[in-house]
Amino acid sequence: MSEITTIGVDLAKEVIVVCAGDRSGRPLFSRQFTFHGFAQWAATLSRATFGMEACSSAHHWARWLTEHGHVAKLMAAEHVTPFRMSKGAKNDRNDAQAILAAVVQPAMRFVSVKSVEAQAMLAVHTMRRGWTAERTALINRTRSLLAEFGIWLGRSASRLERELPELIDGERVHPRVRLLLHQTRVQLTALDQQIGDCDRQIINHAKHSDAAQRLQAVAGIGPVTSSAIVATVAHAKDFRNGRQMAAWLGLVPRQSSSGGKARLGKITKRGDTYLRGLLTQGARSALQSAVTSAPDNRSRLQSWIVSVHDRIGYHKTLIAIANKHARILWAILAHGDEYNPDAWRRYATAAA
């Protein structure tokens, strides 16, 4: 049997399916393991390249395989899909074979493996986002419930929280509903505490990270966004340029070009939805600051923002700013520089 040098690994929910191949990527055999069985099998192999989709537990296995002398490569799932032999039969075995075919492609793009520290910080962001969504859902559900009893409190979450004690102690609603409102208040308090704990961890991370501090010099980039960027983008130089990082975040137009004619549509919305959302929120702040600044006091970037806003409108300007910010953040991280809003002057002088 040929020597096993390349392995495609499909990480399912309860099992792991592998497709082992030789140096050229030709499949030799497929096998299904439990998590423990896969670790035992991989530990007995000579140095090999393991390809995996960047999904749940992939970064853990990539770190584990690296520690045991192997090479681990992670790929986006969308880059693996075209290599599945049967479009009508999607199963773990076919997925593993597609991963094996994809990992040996010379032009394949790989995802950087996150460290344990970065993964832990992203866990804080993930739980904060989840608890924030739960809080919003709870408030909306309670507001809808109260409307059934003729009580309208508007859309303000703070007003609902102010009114809850009176509704719980008063006689405006049925006793059963008052009990539910008491439980709602307890749950809101717990969620507020959990979100606050996450905020403090994120702020502390951003405060003690040199890279995060440099990112916050950009208008519209605060502690949450800078912390998330630093934790998610392990190596900025994995992207060739800022344009590629913006495309990875889904902040570029979808293309359908042919015959030399460029046809651009809406943004792709691919990649990390959390980072894209944070950058878009930061763009709102940057746009507001630029519009309200006196024309004589605007920086070059702010003048550009105002001109774009006048030309294409509010919502498209937010995407343009988020795209611009993504490119600036890439340059700061990739080159290790401080943010300099007047850096363009160097290139203008050189061109002159």
C-alpha positions, 0 to 999 in steps of 0.5 A, a space after each residue: 500500500 502506498 504511504 499515507 501522506 495526506 488525509 481529508 478529515 470530516 468532523 461530524 457531530 459524533 464521529 470523525 470520517 477520514 479519507 487517507 491519500 498518497 502524496 498525489 492526493 489519490 484516495 487509498 481508504 476511508 474510515 470512521 472513528 470516534 473522537 478518541 479513536 481518531 486521536 489514537 489513530 493519528 498519533 500512530 501515523 508518520 508526519 502527514 498533512 491533515 485537511 479539515 473544514 474550518 468548523 466546530 472543533 476544527 481549531 482544537 484538532 488542528 492544534 492537537 495534530 500540530 503538537 503531535 508532529 503533523 501539518 494541519 490545514 483548515 479551509 472554508 467549507 465553500 472552497 471544499 464544496 466544488 470538489 465533492 464528486 456526487 452533488 446528489 449524495 452528500 454524506 460524511 464519506 464523500 465530504 472527507 474525499 472532497 476535503 482530501 481533493 481540496 487540500 492538495 490544490 496549489 491555489 487553495 486558501 487556508 484559514 489560520 489556526 487560532 491559539 487557545 488564548 484567541 479561542 478563549 477570547 472569541 468564546 467571550 464574544 460569542 457568549 456576549 452576542 448570544 446573551 444579548 440576543 436572548 435579552 432582546 428576545 425576552 424584552 420583545 416577548 414581554 412587550 408582546 405579552 403585555 400588549 394582550 392586556 392593553 399595556 403598551 410601553 413602546 419600544 424602549 427597553 429601559 422603559 420596560 425595565 422601569 415599569 416592571 416593578 410597578 406591574 409586578 406589585 400592582 393590580 394592572 395585570 392578572 396574578 399569573 402574569 405578575 408571576 411571569 413578569 417577576 421571573 422576567 425581571 430576574 432573568 433580565 437581571 441575570 442576563 445584564 450581569 452576564 453581559 456586563 461580565 463579558 464587557 469587562 473581559 473584552 475591555 480588559 483584553 483590548 486595553 492590554 493588547 498592543 494591536 487592539 490599542 493601535 486599531 482603536 485609533 481609527 474613528 469608529 473602532 472601539 474596544 469590542 471591535 478591536 478585541 474581536 478583530 485581534 482575536 479572529 485575525 490570527 495572522 493579517 498577512 494571510 491576506 495579500 492585501 486589505 481588499 482581500 480581507 474586506 472580501 473575506 468579511 463580505 464587504 465587497 459587491 457580488 460579481 457576475 462578469 463575463 465577456 469583459 463586462 463587469 456586473 456588480 451587485 449587492 455585497 456578498 455577506 460572506 465570512 464572519 457576520 459578527 465582525 461585519 456587523 461590528 464594522 458596520 456599527 462603527 461606520 455609523 459612528 464615523 459617518 455621524 462624526 464626519 457629517 457633523 464636523 465643520 468642513 475646515 476641520 475634517 480629515 481627508 478620510 472624513 471629507 471622503 466619507 461626506 462626499 460618498 454620502 452625498 453621492 450614494 446615500 446613507 446605507 451604501 456609505 456605511 458599507 463603503 466606510 466598513 470596507 475602508 475600515 477593514 483595509 485600514 485595519 489590515 494595514 495596521 495589523 499586517 505592517 505593525 504600524 500606528 494609524 496615521 491619518 496623514 500617511 497619504 501625504 507621503 505617497 502624494 509627495 512621492 508621486 509628485 
